[in-house]
């Protein structure tokens, strides 16, 4: 496994994409950077990270055959790999805020961004981006962010943590090939933030409504049971969980 270590780059995902255009890159090539100048999260949101304090890493995953229709399984594998690692460290009250933010309590500690390269109806290559707050202790502009240092009361070794995540990521992709997808799906759903709890949401038009998160559709959409007992599916741009 090749690990490329950078002092700074615009984004580790972008670096891997450009690397793919210029040379043959082996499966599970890893790029990590002390500082990202233009790190981003879901829907173009900016990912803020203090230099040298956190893990900003992207992993290349190649596939011989992986249908686009199954792409949410990639989110599931990466989310569960991060959860595996953090649970082993005894990080408290962990959950996944759909689709792929990792929370401790109500505080975000990790964001995941997956970018796929397609050939027809198949995913050829995926770039799995992970931003994990590790040793940063000041989040002045992010009111709902935290870090492992704040939660555990100690400084963690970034190199050791990176290798633990990569080990779990490999194990999760191995289970994707060998076990039932239903098992992975059920494990992901069992870790969903506010699953089966009364919650308030806002739709794309700004309207607020009550509902219960029940499950995830095969296409990766959030299935919410509304007050009148009707189930509705929502895509990422169509719904926002308020509390």
C-alpha positions, 0 to 999 in steps of 0.5 A: 500500500502506497501512502503519499504524505503531503505538507499541504495540498488544495484537497487530498481528493483532488490530488488523487484525481489529478494523479489518476490522470497522469499515471497508473495508480495502484488500488488502495493508494493513500494520500494524506496532508497536514493541511488542506487549502480547499478541503470540502465536504458534502454539497461543496461545504468547506471543511476547516482543519487546523494544520498538523492537528487532524487526519485529512486522508483520501483512499483510492479504491478500484473495482472490477465490477461495482454497479452505480446502483450500489454506490451507497454501500461505499458510504456504508463501508467507510462510515462503519470503518471509521466507527470501528476505529473510534469505538475501539478508542472508547469515543462516547456516544457515536452515531452516523448522521445521514449520509456520512457524518460521524458524531459523538453526541451531537458534535461532528468529529468526522466528515466523509466525501466519496467521489466516483468515476464511472464507466457506463453503469459501473463504478470503476474507481472511487476516491474515499475522502475522510476528514477526522478531527483529532488533536484540534481543540479550538473550533471558533467558527463551528459551534457543533464540532469536536475532536478526539482530544476534547472527547478523550482528554489526550493527544493521539498519534496521527500516524497510528490512527491513520493505520488503524482506519486503513486496516478497518477500511480494508476489512470492511471492503473485504466483508463487502465482497464476502458477506450479505449486503443486508448485514452491512445495511442493517449495521449502518442503520442501527448506528443512525443518529436520531433513528426512531426518535421524534425529530424536526426537519426542514425541506428544500422550500424551508418548511419545517415538519416532524417525523421519525427516521426509519431506514435508508432506501436501496438508493441511499435516500433517507426514509422518514415516517411523517406524523400522518403515518406516511413514509417519504424518501428524501435525497440529500438536497431535499431535507435538513435535520434540525433536531 
